[in-house]
């Protein structure tokens, strides 16, 4: 169902997210990397973040579950964007970092442990993982999309259960898109242990 939503709404989604100011989040993530490090943009959407990381000199692998978003992002970043379900990625020790901005939040609480383990396996030793969720502690369907909300405590419980990561930073932000200032996000930066 999530794939269908993004395939049907790809154009408006790109339009609404492409120019969002992500500088603060980029700065917090990038301090853990050096140029030529490899980054997986997991659920790359419009390709906005992949393009930024490419322009900073990182080696970027971009993937998305939506064929239409992948096609659009491929044009933007000038390289193929892989069409994959994050529940099925099978990389082993390939990336220095994973960037999952507002993507893992579409994975339900039954499957999220598997996704987190897939990501741990995909990271090199001490690799860094950024991810974000709508702030709260619940699950909901809204406009044809599933959302998984976490707060600091519920996310800590998830990581305690999953294992394999140490939380480096956890912070709350407001949505950077115009008209969304009342929406809050939980941002997490973790290291593979």
C-alpha positions in Angstrom: 0.0 0.0 0.0 2.9 2.4 0.8 4.4 1.8 -2.6 1.1 2.5 -4.4 0.7 5.8 -2.4 4.2 7.1 -3.5 3.8 5.9 -7.1 0.5 7.7 -7.3 1.7 10.9 -5.5 5.4 11.0 -6.6 5.2 14.3 -8.4 3.5 16.2 -5.5 5.8 14.5 -2.9 8.9 15.6 -4.8 7.5 19.1 -5.1 6.8 19.3 -1.3 10.1 17.8 -0.1 12.9 18.7 -2.7 13.7 22.1 -1.3 13.3 21.4 2.5 16.2 22.8 4.4 18.1 19.8 5.9 21.3 21.7 6.8 21.1 21.1 10.5 20.5 17.4 10.2 23.3 17.1 7.5 25.7 18.8 9.9 24.9 16.5 12.8 25.3 13.4 10.6 28.3 14.4 8.6 30.6 15.0 11.5 31.0 11.2 11.8 32.3 10.8 8.2 35.2 11.7 5.9 35.1 12.2 2.2 34.8 9.1 0.0 32.9 7.3 2.8 30.0 5.2 1.5 26.4 6.2 2.5 23.2 4.3 1.8 20.2 6.6 1.4 17.5 4.2 2.6 14.2 5.4 1.2 15.7 8.3 -0.8 12.3 9.8 -1.9 13.0 12.8 -4.1 16.7 12.2 -4.1 17.3 15.5 -2.3 19.6 14.0 0.3 21.4 11.6 -2.1 22.3 14.6 -4.3 23.6 16.6 -1.3 25.8 13.7 -0.1 27.1 13.1 -3.6 28.0 16.8 -3.9 29.9 16.5 -0.6 32.1 13.8 -2.1 30.5 10.7 -0.5 29.9 7.5 -2.4 26.1 7.2 -2.4 23.9 4.2 -2.9 20.2 5.3 -3.2 17.2 3.1 -2.9 13.5 3.6 -2.7 10.5 1.2 -2.7 8.5 3.3 -5.2 9.4 2.9 -8.8 8.2 6.4 -9.7 10.2 8.1 -6.9 13.3 6.0 -7.9 13.0 7.1 -11.5 12.6 10.8 -10.5 15.5 10.6 -8.0 17.7 8.9 -10.6 17.3 11.9 -13.0 18.1 14.3 -10.1 21.2 12.6 -8.9 22.5 11.3 -12.2 22.8 7.7 -11.2 20.5 4.6 -10.9 18.3 4.5 -7.8 17.6 0.9 -6.8 14.0 -0.2 -6.3 14.0 -2.3 -3.1 12.0 -3.0 0.0 14.1 -2.2 3.1 12.7 -5.3 4.7 14.6 -7.3 2.1 18.0 -5.6 1.8 20.9 -8.0 2.3 24.1 -5.9 2.2 26.9 -7.1 4.4 29.5 -4.6 5.9 29.1 -2.3 2.9 28.4 1.2 4.2 30.1 3.7 6.5 26.7 5.2 7.1 23.0 4.8 6.5 20.7 7.8 6.1 17.0 7.0 6.6 15.2 10.3 6.7 11.5 9.8 7.2 11.5 6.4 5.6 11.7 3.7 8.4 8.7 5.3 9.9 6.6 3.5 7.3 7.7 0.1 8.7 5.2 -1.5 11.2 6.3 -2.6 14.7 6.1 -6.3 13.6 8.7 -5.8 10.8 10.9 -3.0 12.3 13.2 -5.4 14.2 14.1 -7.1 10.9 14.8 -3.7 9.2 17.0 -2.6 12.1 18.9 -5.9 11.9 19.3 -5.5 8.1 20.7 -2.1 8.6 23.1 -3.3 11.3 24.4 -6.0 8.9 24.7 -3.5 6.1 27.0 -1.2 8.1 30.7 -1.6 8.5 32.1 -1.8 12.0 31.2 1.4 13.9 29.1 2.6 11.0 26.6 5.4 11.7 22.9 5.2 11.2 20.6 8.3 11.1 16.8 7.8 11.1 13.8 9.8 12.0 10.2 9.2 13.1 7.2 11.3 13.7 7.3 12.1 17.4 5.0 10.1 19.7 4.4 6.5 20.7 1.7 5.0 18.4 1.0 3.6 15.0 -1.6 5.1 12.5 -2.9 5.0 9.0 -3.2 8.4 7.4 -4.2 9.2 3.8 -3.3 5.7 2.7 0.1 5.6 4.5 1.2 3.7 7.6 3.2 5.7 10.2 5.1 4.4 13.2 5.7 7.1 15.8 8.4 6.9 18.5 9.5 9.0 21.4 12.8 8.8 23.3 11.6 6.0 25.7 9.9 3.8 23.1 12.8 4.1 20.8 15.3 3.1 23.5 13.1 0.1 24.3 13.2 -0.9 20.6 17.0 -0.7 20.4 17.4 -2.6 23.7 15.3 -5.4 22.1 17.0 -5.3 18.7 20.6 -4.8 19.9 23.6 -4.1 17.8 23.5 -0.3 18.1 24.6 2.4 20.6 22.6 5.6 20.5 24.9 8.6 20.0 22.3 11.4 19.7 18.6 11.6 20.1 16.8 14.9 19.6 13.4 16.4 18.7 12.9 18.8 15.8 10.1 20.6 14.2 9.2 19.8 10.6 11.1 22.1 8.2 8.5 22.1 5.5 6.3 25.3 5.3 3.0 25.0 7.0 4.2 22.0 9.1 5.8 23.8 12.0 3.5 22.2 14.5 4.7 18.6 13.6 7.6 17.1 15.6 10.2 14.5 14.7 12.4 12.2 16.7 15.9 12.1 15.2 18.3 9.4 16.1 22.0 8.9 15.3 23.4 5.5 16.3 26.6 3.6 15.9 26.9 -0.1 15.1 28.5 -1.9 18.0 
